[in-house]
Amino acid sequence: MMSEGSELNPNRGGVMSPLFHVVLHEPEIPNNTGNIGRTCVATRCALHLIHPLGFELSDKACRRAGLDYWPRLDVHEHADWDAYLRDAGPDRIWLFTTRTDRCVFDADLSLGDHLVFGKETAGLPDALLSRYPERCLGFPMERGERSMNVATVVSAAVYEGIRQLYVRNMIGFDRSLRLC
């Protein structure tokens, strides 16, 4: 059963189009990227990795890390931000940062949006944030806390997007909580 707003993607052998595109800008920690990849597989999201990466993604490295789900992941690598923009052609992007006063709960996330997250040690570069100031989102946090783990933030953002799509009847799930 396909819900309204979902469509088959002929470029992926008839697999349904991603709900969202998760974009990691220069990720540094392989375990975070692995956790994010697993979240993407479980939530029908594509993963975009913008180089440089702080780790290797060879088949051997993925097997050694136990990433048995990696072959099912819709993953795309991009040499840099400009290559990502050119190759992925995002219609709508949202940049997640602690340097904003706009809460993700106040944004209308839509099917196919690109959700952009920065590297673990520095977040997104100021040049990107200043280029898209109206597209910056954050999560409420306890005063005095610096940030949250990027894998946690990705999961929270994707599930907030899924919640929004669900309440707008754009997606659904069956009795066993499987997306449809």
Secondary structure, DSSP 8 states (H G I E B T S, - for coil): ---TT--EEGGGTTEE--S-EEEEES---HHHHHHHHHHHHHTT-EEEEES--SS---HHHHHHTT-TTGGGS-EEEESSHHHHHHHH--SSEEEE-SS-S-BGGGS---TT-EEEE-BTTTBS-HHHHHHSGGGEEB----TT-----HHHHHHHHHHHHHHHHHHTTS--B-TT--B-
